[in-house]
Amino acid sequence: MAYLAGLQEYLDASYHDSVFDQAVSSEGLWNMHLHDHRIIRAAVAENLRYDIRIKIPGQADEIVPKVTVKFLYPEDLSESVQKLLKTDKKVKAMELEPILAPGKRYHVKNKSLFPLMKEKKVVFFTLLEGEILRGIVGGFSRYEITVKLKGGIPVTLLRHSIYDLRDKKGRCFLKSFQEKARDWQKSELFSESSPDRDKA
């Protein structure tokens, strides 16, 4: 069976990582971009299964469903991130809601993400409300993808918030396209003979 060299080892080490656990441990403030174009500045007090409990300075704790979170980053990066965010006005005008059913989301396969990350390809993530994050894939787990914007600024997006993913040539890396295109097979990491494990 064919495989991508290093993918399984990467998944074994990182697939269950969570930026929310990182935020809890940091005890610092994070900027979180939620659906309905809401941006909150808060500390993450608890990482629950489907929600997070946040502490907004001067307010009572709030429970936020994870499905409403689009992306987040440490508060001290706020000014830098804001300067780099772009918007696809056509997607924004569609007024898309969070997609609750996992089967209806715009999925990206691990097999697509891993070569993009290792080869440091510049990509463009478009989110459901039109935000565009341009950068390279810095890491990924089951529910999250970290994008390093210009200057290496890390922003973590939630996979459920993705609308589209393309490279500089406009090549699509969504699962719906890549199931046939199979661009991961063009990577130097790809081999036709495999150890028996493949989680992607």
N, C-alpha and C positions, 0 to 999 in steps of 0.2 A: 504493500500500500504506500502511495506517495505521501510525502510530508514536508513540512517546513522545518529546517534545522533550527533548534532552539525554542520553537514555539511551546512545546509541551512543558519544558523546564520553566519557561517564563510564566505560563499559566499556573503551574504548581506553586510558584513563589508569590504570585501577585493577584491571582484571579479573585480572591476574596477580600482584597484590600478595600477600604472605604475612606473617602475624604472626610466623611462625617466623624469617623473615629479619630482621624488626624485633627479635626477641628476641636473635638472634645478635649483631646490631650493638650492642645496648644493653649487652651483657656483664653485665647485672644478673640478679637472681633473679626468677623468675616463679612464681606459684602455678598449677598445672595440675590440673584436675579430670578424672580418668580414670574409665573404667568400673570397676564393682565398688566405686564410692564411694571410690576412692583419691584422695587429694589429696597432691601432691608439691610441694616447694619446691626449685626447681633453676634453673640457668642452661642455656640452649640453646647447645650448643657447635657443632652442625652441623645444617643443614637438608638432609636427604636426600630422595630422591624419595617414598618411602613411609613413612619413619621420621624420627625426630629423635634425635640423640645429646645426652644431657643430662648435666650435672654436678651431682650432689647433694652439698652440702658434707659433707666427711668420708667420702665413699663413692667407689667406682670409677664410671667413666662407665657409663651405661646406654643401651641402644637401646630406644626406645619407638615402637611402630607408631602412626602418626598416627590410624588408625581408632579407637584406644582413647581418644583425647583428646576430651573433650566441650567444655571451654572453658578459657580462661586469661586472666591479667591480671598486671600487675606486682605483685611481692610487697608493695610498700609500700601497695597498695590493699586488702590482704587483710581488714583489720578492717572497712572500709566495705562491701566486697562481701558478706561473711558476714552482715552485718545485713540486707541487702536480698534475700537469696535465700529463696525460698519453695519448698514442695514439694507436688506433686499426689500425694497418698497412693495414689490408685487406680492411677496410672501406675507409681509406684514398686513397688507390689505385683505388677505384671505381670512384674517382673524381666526386662526386655527386654535382649537381648544387642546388641552392635554389629552393624549390618547391613552385611555385607561386600559384597554384590552391589549396585552403584549403582542398578540398575533397581528395586530393592525398597525404596529409601529414601523418606522423606517429603520430597519436593522442594518448594522454593519458587521460583517463576519470578522472573527478574530484572525482568520487567515488573510484578510485584507489589511487589517490594522497592523499586524506584526511586521510585514515587509515595509510598509510605509514608515513605521517607527524606526526600524533598523537602518533603512536607507535615507532617513531624514528628508523625506519628500515634503515639500511645501504643499499644504492642502487647505481647503476652504470648507469649514463646517457651517451650514446654514441651519438655523434652529426654527422651531415651529412658529415663532412670532417674528421671524425675519432677521434676527441678529446674525452677523457673519463673523466668525472667528478664523482668522488667517494665521497659520503657523505650522509647526511640525508636531507630530504625535509624540508626547513625552512619556506616555505610559497608559495602560488601560487595565480595567478589571471587569468584573461581570456587569456592573451597572454604570461604570464611569469611564471617561476618557480624559486624560490631561493633555491640554494643548499648550505648547510653548509659543507664545506670541513673539513679536519682534523684540529682540533684546533678551530672549529667554524667559519672559514673564509667564509664570504658570497659571493657567485657568483650568479648572476641572468642570467639565460639562457632564450632565447626566444623559445616558444613552437614550432615554425615553424622550428627550427634548429635540432630538435630531430630525431635521426635515430632509437634508441632502448633504452629501460629501463628495467633493470633486478635487482633482488636482489642477495645476496651473493650465493644463491643456483642455480642461473641461471634462476630463474622463470621470465617469461616475463610479463610486465605490460602495454604493448601497448594495445590500444582499440581492435585491430584486434584479439588478443588472449583472452583478458579479457571479450569480449562479450559472450564467451562460458564458460570460467573458472570461472568468477564472484568471484574472491578472496575476494572482499570487503564483501561478505556475511559471510566470516569466521572471520571477525573482531568482537571484543567485542562491538563495536559501532553499529553493525547492529541489527535492530529490525524488526520484521514482521509487526508490527502495527505502522502506521505513521500518523503524521499530514498531511494534503493534499498537502504539497509542496515538490517538489523535482526538483531542477534545473540541476542536474548533467546529 
